[in-house]
Amino acid sequence: MQFINYSTMQRLPKCICSFLLLAVFSQSVSGQEESNNNTVNITTTAVPFLRISPDPRAGGMGDVGIAVSPDASSVFYNAAKIPFARQKAAIGAIYTPWLKEVADDVYLAALSGFYQLDESQSLSASLRYFSMGDLSIVDYNGNKLTTASPREFALDIAYSRKLSDRIGVAAALRYINSRLATGNISGVDYKTGNAVAGDISFYYNGLSEDKKGWTAGVTLSNLGSKIGYTSDADEKDFLPASLGLGAAYAESWDEDNQVSFGVDINKLLVPELPATGEGMKAYRDKGVVGSWIDGFGNKAWQAGFGMEYSYKEQLHLRLGYTTRTYEAGNWQSLTAGIGLQFSVAAVNFSYLIPTGSAVNNNPLRNTVRFGLLFNWDSK
């Protein structure tokens, strides 16, 4: 259980109060951060759980997922590559204890899968559920005001199609439900937030028949409405819209040994949070399309690099590195993972090792991800 001091919340706009309820557990940082004696504005959004990489395979490769080979978790990263999967259908279940260094009751659970309609078309779907445990909200004197039990989920459905033997495209629709707190807290009525968003993605498959070559992808994610947590129509917050670019190269040494390398770069398309309260009105009044355009001016970047070695397509060893700019949280981590493929099932595991100047304070320290995948009817 975590505690939030409501005296701080009272001095902030209502939309930031909603952020503060989430900040203890989110991977975004509200407010400002000091670096080399300079103030750095942090770009923050609502529902930051959508920015968590849920898949242990990608998690072992530095959160690289846009252009690597498709599987049941591809809908989280780039649904356009799903028609190029070798399986007719697949389904996966994932569990991640989140921020273990902060709390022991926070977790992300996910289900995902796809079905090939024919050689050129596929449908996929996913469900992400994020539980932030229980929060005790207290006043300045430490008196408990209420207990909040934040819960969020996102439900996706995507349609993917091959335009040629090399090119795939996809569109996804997402419903988002975010319950940070409900009821009246010191005169403010909080409610469950709801939003709708979409993804557009592209995939290039340059692999030869012997599984050698380049692949690449481009994604625009979480393009949608704002989300609000109070009855005030002007108090709505931005979704974590982002632009992602990915590339991967695969090489087969022989029939038993393959290796692939991948890189992903993600740009958060959200305006910077104003440093002062005076700028909040213009920030809230900005439309979603304008916010995407303004988002190109922020410095919130994330990059990931990873590799995967496969032996007989049964044993998979993974290594990676992921980094974020100060504006996106300033976290750097090494990652490692392993996967075991059986006849129709695969088990994946990944582990995160923080690096950089904030190793001891990194809330993602000792993060693990677990996943179970099932595949049916190879093409």
QUISUL-V769647 format. One record per helix or strand of 2 or more residues. SS is the DSSP state (H for helix, E for strand). FROM is the first residue (numbers start at 1). LEN is the number of residues. Records with the same first field share a line. If there is no record, write none. Layout:
SS = FROM-LEN, FROM-LEN
//
This chain:
E = 2-4, 32-4, 38-4, 87-11, 107-10, 121-11, 135-4, 144-5, 151-12, 167-13, 183-3, 188-3, 193-13, 213-12, 227-2, 236-2, 242-11, 257-12, 301-11, 315-10, 332-10, 345-11, 368-11
H = 6-5, 14-10, 48-4, 56-5, 74-3, 79-6, 277-9, 288-8, 326-3
//
